Amino acid sequence: MYYNEITKYLQQLHQYVQQQEQQIQHLNEMMRGLKKDMEEMKKQSYTNIDKIEYKFDQLKVEHLTGTLNIGLNPSDPGQIDNFDVHQNGMNVNGVQQQLRQQLFQQCSEEVNQFLNNDCKSLIEQAEQHYDLRLDDPHRRHIIEDIRKQIDSRIHYYINAQPLTEQDSLLDKKQEILLHVKQDVENSIKHFLDHLPKDSS
């Protein structure tokens, strides 16, 4: 009986060793195949591009559509500047930047006129609403405080939507002025609403 158990154990051990040998042979074959593949890859020629020069003055474009990627770096797509090009006119960042600057200049001039001419009466109306009475230096302080924040508000509304050459700057300007003047009115109301009552 003891002899049978030893024989059985030896048979199991022999089978286990044979399985391990098969696995080792399989791994060796895989390693030889990988080495062979690596050697073949090393022998293959590859293209090395040192420098590319573009001569755009010699380029003639008759039809242009699609997306032009400037500074393409596949490993870092965040660095790509995208220019959407349309057949009826180029809607590129340069054109948009110029339109935004024009729009900002026009809006800034009108808002400053509004602050100089109409804002005082807005404050006085708000004073009546909140049953307050401010002196002129206090009103001027409110206006100047608002004036410091106006440029960022104009930029915010200009950047909130894309601009193209086909857009009417007058319509965009009126829309932005409406928003900015509403912000001014809300600022005045907010200021007076939170003004301590004993300073009135």
LOBADO-709027 format. One record per residue (C-alpha): residue number from 1; residue in one letter; x negated, y negated, z negated. Coordinates in steps of 0.001 Angstrom, whole numbers, plus 500000, padded with zeros to 6 digits. Example, Ala and Ser with C-alpha at 12.3 -4.5 7.8 and 13.67 -1.06 7.14 Angstrom:
2
   num   residuo     east    north       up
     1         A   487700   504500   492200
     2         S   486330   501060   492860
END
This chain:
200
   num   residuo     east    north       up
     1         M   500000   500000   500000
     2         Y   497203   497615   499111
     3         Y   495470   498542   502365
     4         N   498623   497629   504370
     5         E   498788   494169   502811
     6         I   495137   493478   503650
     7         T   495667   494668   507222
     8         K   498722   492443   507583
     9         Y   496853   489461   506170
    10         L   493909   490033   508527
    11         Q   496261   490258   511512
    12         Q   497906   486959   510555
    13         L   494496   485345   510084
    14         H   493373   486654   513473
    15         Q   496507   485204   515161
    16         Y   495936   481843   513454
    17         V   492295   481730   514625
    18         Q   493386   482586   518190
    19         Q   495939   479738   518142
    20         Q   493268   477331   516932
    21         E   490902   478457   519709
    22         Q   493642   477875   522310
    23         Q   494289   474389   520952
    24         I   490552   473589   521020
    25         Q   490316   474806   524636
    26         H   493346   472696   525580
    27         L   491833   469586   523932
    28         N   488483   470219   525634
    29         E   490219   470434   529020
    30         M   492059   467173   528331
    31         M   488817   465461   527335
    32         R   487063   466669   530509
    33         G   489989   465322   532585
    34         L   489811   461935   530855
    35         K   486047   461735   531391
    36         K   486540   462549   535070
    37         D   489207   459840   535392
    38         M   486932   457293   533697
    39         E   484054   458114   536028
    40         E   486323   457682   539060
    41         M   487552   454336   537742
    42         K   483983   453145   537232
    43         K   483146   454026   540848
    44         Q   486107   452070   542229
    45         S   485288   448572   543399
    46         Y   487112   445649   541823
    47         T   487586   442073   542936
    48         N   485997   439285   540957
    49         I   487270   435785   541771
    50         D   484850   433105   540639
    51         K   486369   429862   541878
    52         I   489367   428853   543971
    53         E   489546   425431   545575
    54         Y   492792   424080   546998
    55         K   492782   421424   549689
    56         F   496271   419977   549412
    57         D   495554   417161   551873
    58         Q   495397   419800   554624
    59         L   498713   421361   553604
    60         K   501817   420781   555727
    61         V   505137   421654   554092
    62         E   508307   421824   556146
    63         H   510581   423734   553761
    64         L   510029   423973   550019
    65         T   512134   425927   547507
    66         G   511545   427986   544385
    67         T   509459   427431   541260
    68         L   505900   426177   541326
    69         N   503768   427242   538362
    70         I   500791   425025   537595
    71         G   498046   426328   535308
    72         L   499325   429911   535441
    73         N   497903   432043   532658
    74         P   499681   435434   532496
    75         S   498440   436098   528975
    76         D   499877   432833   527652
    77         P   503151   431902   529391
    78         G   503630   429043   526930
    79         Q   500939   427059   528745
    80         I   502724   427147   532083
    81         D   504107   423847   533365
    82         N   507199   424633   535418
    83         F   508258   422410   538278
    84         D   511657   423131   539815
    85         V   511541   422099   543452
    86         H   514740   421344   545387
    87         Q   515093   420896   549124
    88         N   516938   417558   548879
    89         G   514357   415920   546657
    90         M   511725   416942   544183
    91         N   513027   417224   540653
    92         V   509620   417395   538983
    93         N   508391   416205   535639
    94         G   506754   413112   537165
    95         V   510005   411893   538723
    96         Q   511956   412667   535565
    97         Q   509364   410857   533448
    98         Q   509642   407763   535629
    99         L   513462   407823   535439
   100         R   513332   408293   531673
   101         Q   510983   405314   531291
   102         Q   513255   403100   533389
   103         L   516291   404225   531433
   104         F   514544   403709   528095
   105         Q   513451   400194   529076
   106         Q   516971   399213   530145
   107         C   518611   400731   527067
   108         S   516038   399214   524710
   109         E   516613   395712   526098
   110         E   520387   395976   525796
   111         V   520320   397480   522305
   112         N   517990   394733   521096
   113         Q   520386   392119   522505
   114         F   523206   393925   520739
   115         L   521269   393875   517445
   116         N   520433   390180   517873
   117         N   523906   389021   518913
   118         D   526629   391442   517792
   119         C   525287   393448   514879
   120         K   525830   390691   512298
   121         S   529575   390615   513043
   122         L   529687   394431   512737
   123         I   528132   394153   509284
   124         E   530619   391452   508288
   125         Q   533537   393644   509435
   126         A   532150   396540   507412
   127         E   531732   394240   504408
   128         Q   535448   393385   504591
   129         H   536309   397071   504845
   130         Y   534250   397925   501754
   131         D   535248   394699   499962
   132         L   531614   393542   499721
   133         R   529838   390256   500357
   134         L   526181   390279   501453
   135         D   523895   387308   501968
   136         D   522103   386631   505286
   137         P   518691   387984   504154
   138         H   520386   391242   503180
   139         R   522149   391434   506577
   140         R   518864   390742   508399
   141         H   517217   393494   506352
   142         I   519887   395979   507487
   143         I   519470   394948   511140
   144         E   515665   395210   511008
   145         D   515865   398576   509301
   146         I   518158   399813   512091
   147         R   515897   398263   514753
   148         K   512968   400411   513528
   149         Q   514971   403561   514250
   150         I   516478   402553   517589
   151         D   513654   403735   519886
   152         S   513799   407284   518506
   153         R   517602   407381   518939
   154         I   517357   406179   522554
   155         H   514688   408802   523286
   156         Y   516849   411452   521637
   157         Y   519825   410730   523907
   158         I   517664   410374   527028
   159         N   515957   413723   526384
   160         A   519234   415473   525566
   161         Q   519953   416011   529276
   162         P   517919   416343   532491
   163         L   517665   413441   534918
   164         T   517405   413616   538691
   165         E   517095   410991   541395
   166         Q   520724   411643   542288
   167         D   521950   410589   538830
   168         S   523308   407085   538374
   169         L   521066   405286   535903
   170         L   523882   402837   535189
   171         D   526237   405655   534133
   172         K   523529   407298   532021
   173         K   522658   403956   530444
   174         Q   526302   403235   529521
   175         E   526653   406698   528015
   176         I   523468   406329   525944
   177         L   524386   402801   524816
   178         L   527768   404055   523655
   179         H   526090   406741   521518
   180         V   523433   404384   520126
   181         K   525952   401653   519250
   182         Q   528087   404277   517509
   183         D   524993   405354   515548
   184         V   524366   401714   514569
   185         E   527948   401314   513376
   186         N   527753   404580   511406
   187         S   524448   403480   509851
   188         I   525972   400206   508688
   189         K   528986   401994   507194
   190         H   526752   404572   505532
   191         F   524519   401851   504089
   192         L   527416   399832   502683
   193         D   529207   402920   501441
   194         H   526151   403874   499365
   195         L   525340   400349   498231
   196         P   525557   399958   494462
   197         K   528629   397868   493701
   198         D   526832   395590   491270
   199         S   524431   394346   494014
   200         S   527230   392956   496139
END
